[in-house]
Amino acid sequence: MKYKIFTFLIFAISLSNIASAQQSEKERELSRVLTITANSLSKQMPMTLDTDTRLDSVATTGNQFIYNNTLVNYTAEQMDANQLDKFLKENVLNAICPNKDMEGFIELGVVMVYRYLGKNGNFITELSLDTKTCKTT
């Protein structure tokens, strides 16, 4: 009897997960656009952005567009994540909203995620900007 109840619960949970995983037309279109963009950019990776930063890959999930970067001259342990966050907010995140090349992402309400690793592959920091906030600034 316990086995049947357990099996039923697993089945019910699976069905609810499938139902909640369905995308609306708008979400499906957003996923399509972000996937096409990520696939196109991925062909150019890795890409040197400046003397310290290499863009290794891009990815997408839901309404997020994720940039995976490496700081090629520093290990994670050499970096002060709080100082880097401050620099990135001023120089990367604040440049998104006024950037004409980002208008498509802003219209779609994409969350831009910037992840940084040290040259040793260890995580340093991650920052994000919900481009919906660009419309109010």
Residue pairs with C-beta under 8 A, 6 or more apart in sequence:
23 31
27 62
27 63
30 63
30 108
30 109
30 110
31 60
31 62
33 104
33 108
34 60
34 63
34 65
34 110
35 60
37 58
37 60
37 65
38 58
38 59
38 60
38 65
41 58
42 57
42 58
45 55
45 56
45 57
45 58
46 54
46 55
46 56
46 57
47 54
47 55
48 54
48 55
49 55
49 69
51 73
52 71
52 72
52 73
52 74
53 69
53 70
53 71
53 72
54 69
54 70
54 72
55 67
55 68
55 69
56 68
56 69
56 70
56 117
57 68
58 65
58 66
58 67
58 68
59 65
59 66
59 68
60 66
63 108
63 109
63 110
63 111
64 110
64 111
64 112
64 113
64 128
65 105
65 110
65 111
65 112
65 113
66 113
66 115
67 112
67 113
67 114
67 115
68 115
68 117
69 114
69 115
69 116
69 117
70 116
70 117
70 118
70 119
70 121
71 79
71 116
71 117
71 118
71 119
71 124
72 119
73 119
74 118
74 119
75 118
75 119
75 120
75 122
76 117
76 118
76 120
76 122
76 123
76 124
77 118
77 120
77 122
78 118
79 118
79 124
79 125
81 124
81 125
84 116
84 124
84 125
85 125
85 127
88 114
88 116
88 125
88 127
89 127
92 114
92 127
93 112
93 114
93 127
93 129
96 102
96 106
96 112
96 129
96 131
96 134
97 106
97 131
97 133
97 134
97 137
102 112
102 131
102 134
105 112
105 131
106 131
106 134
106 135
108 131
109 130
109 131
109 132
110 131
111 128
111 129
111 130
111 131
112 128
112 129
112 131
113 126
113 127
113 128
114 126
114 127
114 128
115 123
115 125
115 126
116 123
116 124
116 125
116 126
117 123
117 124
118 124
